[in-house]
Amino acid sequence: MKRRQFIQTATAASVAALIPSFAFAKSKRKIGIQLYTLRDVIFKDVQGTLKQVSDFGYQELELFGYSDGKVFGKPVSEFAKMVHDLGMKITSGHYATGLVAPADRPAIIGTLSNGWEKAVNDAKILGQEYMLVAYLQKDERKTLDDYKKVCALINKNAEICKKYGIRIGYHNHDFEFEPIDGQVPYELMMKELDPKSVSMELDLFWTIYANRDPLKLFAQYPGRFEQWHVKDMSKDDRKRNADVGTGTIDFVPIFAKAKESGMKHFYIEHDNFPVSSIESVKADAQNIKSIIG
């Protein structure tokens, strides 16, 4: 090697050494989506919707709506093949506790209280790494004892998940940060849930909506937040979602702390849309690339 080439190579290596390690890791992150975002279209055309998701650049999927061996009306094995053939992977799924049945779906088979092991076995067929409690009905969270009951149920069912190599977890909204009898339920849950068996999925939007700082949570509970929900907040109405990168949430410093948080997967999600679900999902995929590198 000539002297000039050696100096150029050595200089490049020195500069690279000064770049934070997460700068390289960011570019390798796979973009995920919680399919709840597309709830208005996916039941009408499962195959077509998944194809669009793949074409937009999403690589990882988080499911919802599982019941009695089916996802979006498709048997789990059929759905798993559909996803695999499109080059994507199912990494996570959302489930209910089953302690209180929602009025619109009173007979879900595949909750923590009803047919859980079958749900876990099917999650394994789907290739999932995680199974998350998605939401607590109002009657499941009236008191601190209610939250303790939920935590005990999650810890118990974590043992079943372990047999299949899956981690159980919990996904938050804003109500977990509203004090009950002087205590914040989310803080109670972080104490009650076994960190060795239970992971947390931090919904960044709802956390910030509740006036909590995700960075402070990462510092307080390092390594606990293995998954995130990424959705932006409208500049005009805090209750509304904006397309990622166009709202008020600065995701760059949050992603810079991904390692501290323990994050392994993140999912774009919308509860509502500026225009339509498909348009938002497409814009989100484009915009998130500039945020994560």
N, C-alpha and C positions, 0 to 999 in steps of 0.2 A: 504493500500500500504506500502511495506517495505521501509526502509530508502534508500537502494541502488536504488530501482526502482524509488523512488521519485526524487532522485538526478539525475538519468539518464534522466528521463522525463523532469525535469526542465532545465537541461543542453541543451537538444535537442531543447526545446522551445526557449531558449535564443539565441542559434545559429541561429535558423530559423528567429528570429526577426531581426537579423543583415543582412540577405540576402535581397537585393533590391527587391521590390515588383514585378518589371518587370520580374525577374527570374522565378517567378511562372506563371505569365501571359503568358510568351513566350511559355511555354510548351502546353498551351491551344489554341494557335493560329491555325486557320484552314488554310490549304494550298490551295491557289487559282491558277487558270491558265486562262490567256487570250487565248481563243481558236483560235485567229489569228495565234498563234504559230503553229497550226496544219492545216493550210489552205490548205496544199498540199494533205492531206489525208481525212479530215473530210467530204468533199462534196462527196467523193467516197463511204464512209461507215460511216454514222452518228452513228448508234448504236454501231458498232464495235469500233470506235474511242473513244466514250464516255466510253465504258466498259474498255478499256485500261487505260484511264485517271483515272477512279475510282480505278482500280487495282493498279495503281502506288501510290495511296494515296491522290489524290487531292479531296477536299471536296467542294470547291466553284468555280463557273464558271463565267467568264465574256465573253459575247457574242460579235459578230460583224456580219455584213452582213444582218441585219434585213431589210426586205422590204415587205410592203403590207401584213402583217399578217403571214409571214413565216420566219423561221430561218433555214438556210442550206437546203432550199427546203421543210421543214416540217412545217405544221400548228403549231402555237405556243402552242396550247393545247396538241398536240401530242408530241411535243418536250419536253414540261414541264413534262409530264408523264414519258417520257423516262429517264430524268434526275432524277426525284423523285424516280423511281423504282431502280435506281442504288445507291441511298443513298446520292446523291449530291444535292447542291442548286445553283440556278442561282441568283447571288447577284447584277450583274451589266451588262451593255451593252454599246457598242460604236455606235455612230450615226454621221451623217453629218449635217452641217448647211443647206445645200441645196441652199445656195446663189450662188454657182457656181457648176455646175454638173461636176463630173469627166468624162473624155472621155470614160472610159470603162463601166460606169454605169450611163447613162444620165437620167434615169427615175426612181429614187428611191422614193418610196412612204413610208414615215416614217422618214422625216428629220425635222429639226426645221422650215423649210419653206414650207413643203409639207406633209400634213397628220400627223401632230405631235400628235394630241390628240388620234388618232387611235394607234399610236406607243406607247404612254403612257399607254393606256388601255391594249394593248397587253403585255407591260412590267409588268404590274400588274398581269396579268394572269400567266406570267412566274415566278413571285415571286421576281422580281428585287427590289432592294432598291435604285439603282442609274442608271441614264442615262447620259452618258458622250459624249461631243463633242470630237471626236477622233483625228481630223486632219483638218487643214485649207489648202485649195487649194491655190496655189500661188497667184491667183487673189483675194483671200479673205484677204490677209495680206501684201499688197504692202505698205500701209501707216498707220500711227497711227489712222487716221480716219476709216480705214478699221477695225482695231482692236476694235475701239469704237463701230462700227456698230455690230460686232460680240457679243460684251459684252451686248449691248442693247437687241439683239435678245435672248441671253441666259437668261438674267434677266426677259424678258417678258414671255418666255416659262417656266420659273421656276414656274410661277403661275399655269399653267396647271398641272405641275408635283405635286404640293402641293395638289391638289384636290384628287390625287390618292395615296398620302402618299409616294411619290418618290422624291428623291433629284436629281436635275440636276447638272452637273459638267463639268469640262474641263480637258483634258489630253494633256500634253505638249510634244513637241519634242525639238530640239535644237534651231530652228529658232526664237522662242519667246524671246530668250536671246540676239539676235543680234540687237544692237541699230539702231533706225531709227530717224534721225534728233536729235541725242543726247539723245534719251530716249529709255530705254529698254522696249519693248512691254509687257513682262511678268509683270514687275512692274506696268505698266499702267493697265493691266488686274486685278491685285490684288486690285487696287483702284476702278476700274469700276464695277467689279462683286460684287454683294451683298453677303457678307459672311453669312448672315442669310438664304439665299436661295440657294446659289451656293457653291458646294464643289470643291476642286481641287484634281486631281489624279496626283501625281508626278511620272513621269517616271525617275527613278534614273539613268538609263544609259544615257539618253539624257541630263539630267541635268548636270551630270559629264562630258559628252562629250563636253558640252558648257562651261566647266571650271567653273562651279558653285558648291558650297558646299551645299549639302542637309541639313547638320546640321545648317548652317547659315540661310537657308531659314526657317527651323523649328523654330529657335529662333526669326526670324524677323516676321513670320506670324504663331504664335502658334495656333494649333487647326484647321488650314485651310486644311490640307492635309489628308483627310479622307480615301484615297486609294492610293496605290503605285503600280508601275510596277517594278518588280525585275528582272533584267537581267544583266549579267556580261559582262565585257569588255575584249577582247582578249589581251594577253600580246604582241602579234606580230603586231596587227593592231587595232587601237582604233575604227575604224569603224565596226569592226566585233564583234559579240557576242561570248562569251565563255559560257560553261555550268556553271551554278551558283556554286560559290565556287572554280572555277579553274582559274579565271581571275584576274584582277587587283583591283577590287572593294572590299573593306573591309566592308561587310554588318553588322558585329557585332556591331560596334558603332552606326550605323544607326538604327538598330532595338532597341538598347538601348534607343533611343530617340523617340520611337513610340508614347508614351503617349503625349509627348510635341507636336508632329506633328499633333495629332488627328487621327492617323491611326486606321481604323476599319477593313479594308480588304487589302490584298495584293495579287498580281497575278504574277506568273512566266510568262515571255514573251520572245520570240525570234523573231528577224527580220530576222536572218540568223542562220546557224548551223555549228558546227565543222564537223559533219558527216551527221546526218539526224534529222528530227523533232522528231520522236518517241524516238530515242536514247537520245536526249537532254532532252526531257520531263521526261524520266525515271531517268536520272542522276540528273536533277534539283530537283526532288522530294526527292531523297535520300540525296543529299547534303544540301538542305535547312534545313532539320531536325537537323543537327549538328550546324547550325547557330542560329536557333530560340529556340533550346532546345527540 
